[in-house]
Amino acid sequence: MRFGTRAGFGVEAGRSVSYSGQGFSLKGDKERFVLPALFRKAVRESSQNRNVLALAKHDRWPCLIGFGLSRVVQLEAQLDREEALAAQSGREFDRDLRGFQLFDFTETGFDDSGRFIIPAHLRKLGQIDGALYLQGAGAFFTLWSPEVLMAQEGPQWASAQAACASLIEGGK
């Protein structure tokens, strides 16, 4: 498996991790993908030195997101912020529904080599089959089916599409 990535910074109590760079993995034996080393390091640090990765469906894009568990604190703060902004502007806010959306992630383990399994329901939602492209996005990273990423239209996708194509080509 070939990787091209740079990701993450250390995390202290109350601080978050920032994910950047790209990676690529083919599905291996036992339906496992490999989390590239620097993403793996950042996730481990963010999850209190445990090999735990949180995965969820992106709320707007046809991909998944991944992050370490320190992001849970950020999600709580985001929920509070959104509720306060709604109250200030006189809008209704369903805290339960928004919490349901924000905390709809699945924890999955990975071994020291970064091998992990994407649960079947998330693989289906992300249309992920034989390969996986990973792209840093700050507080989280995205996990794409290369075919789905390549089908995105517009110039905002050009850089990720080029990186994905390059990593696929380099892996052959």
ChimeraX commands (.cxc) that place a marker at each C-alpha (Angstrom):
marker #1 position 0.00,0.00,0.00 radius 0.5
marker #1 position 1.22,3.45,-0.88 radius 0.5
marker #1 position 0.80,6.54,1.25 radius 0.5
marker #1 position 1.41,10.20,0.67 radius 0.5
marker #1 position 0.54,12.10,3.80 radius 0.5
marker #1 position 1.43,14.63,6.38 radius 0.5
marker #1 position -0.99,15.07,9.20 radius 0.5
marker #1 position -1.63,16.21,12.67 radius 0.5
marker #1 position -0.01,17.88,15.56 radius 0.5
marker #1 position 0.23,16.75,19.16 radius 0.5
marker #1 position -2.73,17.24,21.46 radius 0.5
marker #1 position -2.78,18.45,25.02 radius 0.5
marker #1 position -5.74,18.32,27.36 radius 0.5
marker #1 position -8.46,20.49,25.89 radius 0.5
marker #1 position -6.57,21.11,22.63 radius 0.5
marker #1 position -7.54,19.67,19.32 radius 0.5
marker #1 position -5.68,17.99,16.50 radius 0.5
marker #1 position -5.43,19.45,13.02 radius 0.5
marker #1 position -5.36,17.03,10.10 radius 0.5
marker #1 position -3.77,17.97,6.77 radius 0.5
marker #1 position -2.36,16.15,3.77 radius 0.5
marker #1 position -3.47,13.13,1.83 radius 0.5
marker #1 position -3.31,9.36,1.95 radius 0.5
marker #1 position -4.46,6.34,-0.01 radius 0.5
marker #1 position -5.17,2.74,0.91 radius 0.5
marker #1 position -6.38,-0.29,-0.96 radius 0.5
marker #1 position -8.72,-2.62,0.89 radius 0.5
marker #1 position -6.65,-5.48,2.21 radius 0.5
marker #1 position -7.32,-8.82,3.76 radius 0.5
marker #1 position -10.23,-9.14,6.18 radius 0.5
marker #1 position -11.90,-6.04,4.66 radius 0.5
marker #1 position -9.33,-3.73,6.31 radius 0.5
marker #1 position -7.94,-0.42,5.15 radius 0.5
marker #1 position -4.77,1.21,6.47 radius 0.5
marker #1 position -4.75,4.56,8.22 radius 0.5
marker #1 position -1.58,6.36,7.03 radius 0.5
marker #1 position 1.10,6.75,9.71 radius 0.5
marker #1 position 0.80,10.45,10.49 radius 0.5
marker #1 position -3.01,10.40,10.51 radius 0.5
marker #1 position -2.69,7.34,12.77 radius 0.5
marker #1 position -0.32,9.20,15.11 radius 0.5
marker #1 position -2.63,12.20,15.33 radius 0.5
marker #1 position -5.72,10.05,15.95 radius 0.5
marker #1 position -3.91,8.04,18.63 radius 0.5
marker #1 position -2.74,11.21,20.41 radius 0.5
marker #1 position -6.22,12.69,20.15 radius 0.5
marker #1 position -7.74,9.53,21.62 radius 0.5
marker #1 position -5.62,9.55,24.80 radius 0.5
marker #1 position -2.96,7.26,23.28 radius 0.5
marker #1 position -5.55,4.62,22.42 radius 0.5
marker #1 position -5.98,3.21,18.92 radius 0.5
marker #1 position -9.53,4.52,18.53 radius 0.5
marker #1 position -10.82,6.24,15.40 radius 0.5
marker #1 position -14.22,7.95,15.21 radius 0.5
marker #1 position -15.98,7.65,11.83 radius 0.5
marker #1 position -19.15,9.32,10.58 radius 0.5
marker #1 position -20.90,10.30,7.37 radius 0.5
marker #1 position -20.10,13.87,6.30 radius 0.5
marker #1 position -23.23,15.96,6.70 radius 0.5
marker #1 position -23.15,17.40,3.13 radius 0.5
marker #1 position -20.59,15.55,1.02 radius 0.5
marker #1 position -20.76,11.94,-0.21 radius 0.5
marker #1 position -17.87,10.79,1.98 radius 0.5
marker #1 position -17.01,9.87,5.55 radius 0.5
marker #1 position -15.08,11.82,8.15 radius 0.5
marker #1 position -12.58,10.54,10.69 radius 0.5
marker #1 position -11.17,12.07,13.85 radius 0.5
marker #1 position -9.79,11.30,17.28 radius 0.5
marker #1 position -11.90,11.41,20.42 radius 0.5
marker #1 position -10.64,14.82,21.60 radius 0.5
marker #1 position -13.05,16.31,19.05 radius 0.5
marker #1 position -15.98,15.33,21.29 radius 0.5
marker #1 position -15.20,18.35,23.48 radius 0.5
marker #1 position -15.35,20.57,20.38 radius 0.5
marker #1 position -18.69,19.06,19.41 radius 0.5
marker #1 position -20.15,19.90,22.83 radius 0.5
marker #1 position -18.91,23.49,22.48 radius 0.5
marker #1 position -20.34,23.69,18.94 radius 0.5
marker #1 position -23.72,22.54,20.21 radius 0.5
marker #1 position -23.68,25.22,22.92 radius 0.5
marker #1 position -22.63,27.91,20.38 radius 0.5
marker #1 position -25.34,26.97,17.92 radius 0.5
marker #1 position -27.98,27.03,20.65 radius 0.5
marker #1 position -26.82,30.46,21.85 radius 0.5
marker #1 position -26.81,31.88,18.29 radius 0.5
marker #1 position -30.32,30.56,17.68 radius 0.5
marker #1 position -31.56,32.16,20.91 radius 0.5
marker #1 position -29.92,35.51,20.03 radius 0.5
marker #1 position -31.58,35.56,16.62 radius 0.5
marker #1 position -34.94,34.31,17.88 radius 0.5
marker #1 position -34.78,31.07,15.90 radius 0.5
marker #1 position -36.02,27.75,17.17 radius 0.5
marker #1 position -33.30,25.26,18.04 radius 0.5
marker #1 position -33.80,21.56,18.61 radius 0.5
marker #1 position -30.81,20.71,20.80 radius 0.5
marker #1 position -31.68,17.03,20.86 radius 0.5
marker #1 position -31.85,16.76,17.07 radius 0.5
marker #1 position -28.64,18.73,16.57 radius 0.5
marker #1 position -26.86,16.63,19.20 radius 0.5
marker #1 position -28.15,13.51,17.44 radius 0.5
marker #1 position -26.56,14.78,14.21 radius 0.5
marker #1 position -23.23,15.89,15.70 radius 0.5
marker #1 position -22.65,12.79,17.80 radius 0.5
marker #1 position -23.64,10.28,15.13 radius 0.5
marker #1 position -20.21,8.68,14.89 radius 0.5
marker #1 position -18.92,5.15,15.35 radius 0.5
marker #1 position -15.74,4.30,17.21 radius 0.5
marker #1 position -13.55,1.68,15.59 radius 0.5
marker #1 position -10.19,0.35,16.65 radius 0.5
marker #1 position -7.04,0.09,14.57 radius 0.5
marker #1 position -3.93,-1.99,15.12 radius 0.5
marker #1 position -0.40,-0.62,15.44 radius 0.5
marker #1 position 0.02,-0.90,11.65 radius 0.5
marker #1 position -3.08,1.25,11.18 radius 0.5
marker #1 position -5.34,-1.49,9.86 radius 0.5
marker #1 position -8.99,-0.80,10.58 radius 0.5
marker #1 position -12.42,-1.89,9.40 radius 0.5
marker #1 position -15.02,0.59,8.23 radius 0.5
marker #1 position -18.37,-0.67,9.54 radius 0.5
marker #1 position -20.69,-1.92,6.77 radius 0.5
marker #1 position -23.30,0.82,7.23 radius 0.5
marker #1 position -20.64,3.53,6.83 radius 0.5
marker #1 position -19.02,1.80,3.84 radius 0.5
marker #1 position -22.44,1.81,2.21 radius 0.5
marker #1 position -23.10,5.49,3.03 radius 0.5
marker #1 position -19.66,6.48,1.69 radius 0.5
marker #1 position -19.93,4.15,-1.31 radius 0.5
marker #1 position -16.51,2.78,-0.32 radius 0.5
marker #1 position -15.39,-0.52,-1.80 radius 0.5
marker #1 position -11.86,-1.42,-2.88 radius 0.5
marker #1 position -9.89,1.78,-2.26 radius 0.5
marker #1 position -9.87,4.75,0.08 radius 0.5
marker #1 position -8.58,8.29,-0.40 radius 0.5
marker #1 position -8.00,10.34,2.77 radius 0.5
marker #1 position -7.82,14.15,2.78 radius 0.5
marker #1 position -7.06,16.33,5.80 radius 0.5
marker #1 position -9.69,18.97,6.58 radius 0.5
marker #1 position -8.54,20.60,9.82 radius 0.5
marker #1 position -10.56,19.24,12.74 radius 0.5
marker #1 position -11.20,16.01,10.85 radius 0.5
marker #1 position -10.15,14.20,7.70 radius 0.5
marker #1 position -12.35,12.93,4.91 radius 0.5
marker #1 position -12.43,9.36,3.62 radius 0.5
marker #1 position -13.54,9.05,0.00 radius 0.5
marker #1 position -14.23,6.38,-2.52 radius 0.5
marker #1 position -11.87,7.53,-5.30 radius 0.5
marker #1 position -14.65,7.07,-7.87 radius 0.5
marker #1 position -17.05,9.25,-5.88 radius 0.5
marker #1 position -14.41,11.97,-5.40 radius 0.5
marker #1 position -13.58,11.98,-9.11 radius 0.5
marker #1 position -17.28,12.43,-9.93 radius 0.5
marker #1 position -17.51,15.68,-7.92 radius 0.5
marker #1 position -17.96,18.67,-10.19 radius 0.5
marker #1 position -16.44,22.10,-9.82 radius 0.5
marker #1 position -13.03,23.66,-9.39 radius 0.5
marker #1 position -13.13,23.30,-5.59 radius 0.5
marker #1 position -12.47,19.58,-6.01 radius 0.5
marker #1 position -9.56,19.85,-8.47 radius 0.5
marker #1 position -6.73,19.69,-5.93 radius 0.5
marker #1 position -8.12,16.67,-4.07 radius 0.5
marker #1 position -8.90,14.92,-7.36 radius 0.5
marker #1 position -5.36,15.52,-8.63 radius 0.5
marker #1 position -3.83,14.27,-5.37 radius 0.5
marker #1 position -6.05,11.19,-5.40 radius 0.5
marker #1 position -5.17,10.40,-9.03 radius 0.5
marker #1 position -1.47,10.83,-8.30 radius 0.5
marker #1 position -1.60,8.51,-5.29 radius 0.5
marker #1 position -3.51,5.90,-7.28 radius 0.5
marker #1 position -1.02,6.12,-10.14 radius 0.5
marker #1 position 1.93,5.94,-7.73 radius 0.5
marker #1 position 0.49,2.84,-6.12 radius 0.5
marker #1 position 0.40,0.86,-9.37 radius 0.5
marker link #1:1,2 radius 0.2
marker link #1:2,3 radius 0.2
marker link #1:3,4 radius 0.2
marker link #1:4,5 radius 0.2
marker link #1:5,6 radius 0.2
marker link #1:6,7 radius 0.2
marker link #1:7,8 radius 0.2
marker link #1:8,9 radius 0.2
marker link #1:9,10 radius 0.2
marker link #1:10,11 radius 0.2
marker link #1:11,12 radius 0.2
marker link #1:12,13 radius 0.2
marker link #1:13,14 radius 0.2
marker link #1:14,15 radius 0.2
marker link #1:15,16 radius 0.2
marker link #1:16,17 radius 0.2
marker link #1:17,18 radius 0.2
marker link #1:18,19 radius 0.2
marker link #1:19,20 radius 0.2
marker link #1:20,21 radius 0.2
marker link #1:21,22 radius 0.2
marker link #1:22,23 radius 0.2
marker link #1:23,24 radius 0.2
marker link #1:24,25 radius 0.2
marker link #1:25,26 radius 0.2
marker link #1:26,27 radius 0.2
marker link #1:27,28 radius 0.2
marker link #1:28,29 radius 0.2
marker link #1:29,30 radius 0.2
marker link #1:30,31 radius 0.2
marker link #1:31,32 radius 0.2
marker link #1:32,33 radius 0.2
marker link #1:33,34 radius 0.2
marker link #1:34,35 radius 0.2
marker link #1:35,36 radius 0.2
marker link #1:36,37 radius 0.2
marker link #1:37,38 radius 0.2
marker link #1:38,39 radius 0.2
marker link #1:39,40 radius 0.2
marker link #1:40,41 radius 0.2
marker link #1:41,42 radius 0.2
marker link #1:42,43 radius 0.2
marker link #1:43,44 radius 0.2
marker link #1:44,45 radius 0.2
marker link #1:45,46 radius 0.2
marker link #1:46,47 radius 0.2
marker link #1:47,48 radius 0.2
marker link #1:48,49 radius 0.2
marker link #1:49,50 radius 0.2
marker link #1:50,51 radius 0.2
marker link #1:51,52 radius 0.2
marker link #1:52,53 radius 0.2
marker link #1:53,54 radius 0.2
marker link #1:54,55 radius 0.2
marker link #1:55,56 radius 0.2
marker link #1:56,57 radius 0.2
marker link #1:57,58 radius 0.2
marker link #1:58,59 radius 0.2
marker link #1:59,60 radius 0.2
marker link #1:60,61 radius 0.2
marker link #1:61,62 radius 0.2
marker link #1:62,63 radius 0.2
marker link #1:63,64 radius 0.2
marker link #1:64,65 radius 0.2
marker link #1:65,66 radius 0.2
marker link #1:66,67 radius 0.2
marker link #1:67,68 radius 0.2
marker link #1:68,69 radius 0.2
marker link #1:69,70 radius 0.2
marker link #1:70,71 radius 0.2
marker link #1:71,72 radius 0.2
marker link #1:72,73 radius 0.2
marker link #1:73,74 radius 0.2
marker link #1:74,75 radius 0.2
marker link #1:75,76 radius 0.2
marker link #1:76,77 radius 0.2
marker link #1:77,78 radius 0.2
marker link #1:78,79 radius 0.2
marker link #1:79,80 radius 0.2
marker link #1:80,81 radius 0.2
marker link #1:81,82 radius 0.2
marker link #1:82,83 radius 0.2
marker link #1:83,84 radius 0.2
marker link #1:84,85 radius 0.2
marker link #1:85,86 radius 0.2
marker link #1:86,87 radius 0.2
marker link #1:87,88 radius 0.2
marker link #1:88,89 radius 0.2
marker link #1:89,90 radius 0.2
marker link #1:90,91 radius 0.2
marker link #1:91,92 radius 0.2
marker link #1:92,93 radius 0.2
marker link #1:93,94 radius 0.2
marker link #1:94,95 radius 0.2
marker link #1:95,96 radius 0.2
marker link #1:96,97 radius 0.2
marker link #1:97,98 radius 0.2
marker link #1:98,99 radius 0.2
marker link #1:99,100 radius 0.2
marker link #1:100,101 radius 0.2
marker link #1:101,102 radius 0.2
marker link #1:102,103 radius 0.2
marker link #1:103,104 radius 0.2
marker link #1:104,105 radius 0.2
marker link #1:105,106 radius 0.2
marker link #1:106,107 radius 0.2
marker link #1:107,108 radius 0.2
marker link #1:108,109 radius 0.2
marker link #1:109,110 radius 0.2
marker link #1:110,111 radius 0.2
marker link #1:111,112 radius 0.2
marker link #1:112,113 radius 0.2
marker link #1:113,114 radius 0.2
marker link #1:114,115 radius 0.2
marker link #1:115,116 radius 0.2
marker link #1:116,117 radius 0.2
marker link #1:117,118 radius 0.2
marker link #1:118,119 radius 0.2
marker link #1:119,120 radius 0.2
marker link #1:120,121 radius 0.2
marker link #1:121,122 radius 0.2
marker link #1:122,123 radius 0.2
marker link #1:123,124 radius 0.2
marker link #1:124,125 radius 0.2
marker link #1:125,126 radius 0.2
marker link #1:126,127 radius 0.2
marker link #1:127,128 radius 0.2
marker link #1:128,129 radius 0.2
marker link #1:129,130 radius 0.2
marker link #1:130,131 radius 0.2
marker link #1:131,132 radius 0.2
marker link #1:132,133 radius 0.2
marker link #1:133,134 radius 0.2
marker link #1:134,135 radius 0.2
marker link #1:135,136 radius 0.2
marker link #1:136,137 radius 0.2
marker link #1:137,138 radius 0.2
marker link #1:138,139 radius 0.2
marker link #1:139,140 radius 0.2
marker link #1:140,141 radius 0.2
marker link #1:141,142 radius 0.2
marker link #1:142,143 radius 0.2
marker link #1:143,144 radius 0.2
marker link #1:144,145 radius 0.2
marker link #1:145,146 radius 0.2
marker link #1:146,147 radius 0.2
marker link #1:147,148 radius 0.2
marker link #1:148,149 radius 0.2
marker link #1:149,150 radius 0.2
marker link #1:150,151 radius 0.2
marker link #1:151,152 radius 0.2
marker link #1:152,153 radius 0.2
marker link #1:153,154 radius 0.2
marker link #1:154,155 radius 0.2
marker link #1:155,156 radius 0.2
marker link #1:156,157 radius 0.2
marker link #1:157,158 radius 0.2
marker link #1:158,159 radius 0.2
marker link #1:159,160 radius 0.2
marker link #1:160,161 radius 0.2
marker link #1:161,162 radius 0.2
marker link #1:162,163 radius 0.2
marker link #1:163,164 radius 0.2
marker link #1:164,165 radius 0.2
marker link #1:165,166 radius 0.2
marker link #1:166,167 radius 0.2
marker link #1:167,168 radius 0.2
marker link #1:168,169 radius 0.2
marker link #1:169,170 radius 0.2
marker link #1:170,171 radius 0.2
marker link #1:171,172 radius 0.2
view
